[in-house]
């Protein structure tokens, strides 16, 4: 087991949703750790997400693309990290269906550039400290395809069966990480996680879309009849899982991280509407549920995701702490404060 108290973390995609929450978490719980945030600041990555961290003496920010090999090499040599946490990715399924090329460019080509830079840095600087150094790759449960029966769950042994350009690009990136670990002995760990929610999420994913549409008096779109099921985890619980992997994870292993909160989309949307009814009632006295509109389902919409986190619970000594109802209420309040 490694101590994280003085670890130097290099985090790609650090101004995005999960990345920025992780940065704040590390600086809060590990006051002697150092963090370098690396982000291209595309549409979903915003410096304002790092507000409060930018002036922290233990934090540094570099604007850059993982597809720029020279800049990645220079950043690694400058910062000399002990742990690389790779979050930078194109992540939205709908966007991948509309235009797949950015997903191929970032999630596969950019990923390859980062792996080559990490391998070069590891060989030059960290090979004699391999018990400390880790490359932690953040992936998704979507690489496994779709589940049917209620008692089925994804695990580390589930075959890959990606169904969208997004999930196919993430599956490719997972395979690249495994190839680098096997061929070059890069100490890499893969985390496949369920749907994250919480503050600072760009409003294109389901939960912030519902909240922002409701508050803006717009239709709340629900695909099909809203029967699709997702497993949800609070971003802070996931952040703890990432840190547990950095501390206790074994190179060459993958870990499935899930919140154990399976909800049908329509039930989740209605729960958000009812919570908004209580916290921020409409002026006309009607429920926000009146704004729900069922729309044509997206192509290839996977029916159900669910994760078996037994390996992470046992080997990483991790488990989620935040109840979905509590975490969702706090998330809604966060958006209300900024509305």
Secondary structure, 3 states (H helix, E strand, C coil): CCCCCCCEEEEECCCCHHHHHHHHHHHHHCCCCEEEEEECCCCCCCHHHHCCCCCCCCEEEEECCCCCHHHHHHHHHHHCCCEEEECCCCCCHHHHHHCCHHHHHHHHHHHHHHHHHHHHHHHHHHHHHCCCCEEEEEEEHHHHCCECCCCCCECCCCCCCCCCHHHHHHHHHHHHHHHHHHHHCCCEEEEEECEEECCCCCCCCHHHHHHHHHHCCCCEEEECCCCCEEEEEEHHHHHHHHHHHHHHCCCCCEEEECCCCEEEHHHHHHHHHHHHHHHCCCCCCCCHHHHEEEECCCCCCCCECCECCHHHHHHCCCCCCCCHHHHHHHHHHHHHHCC
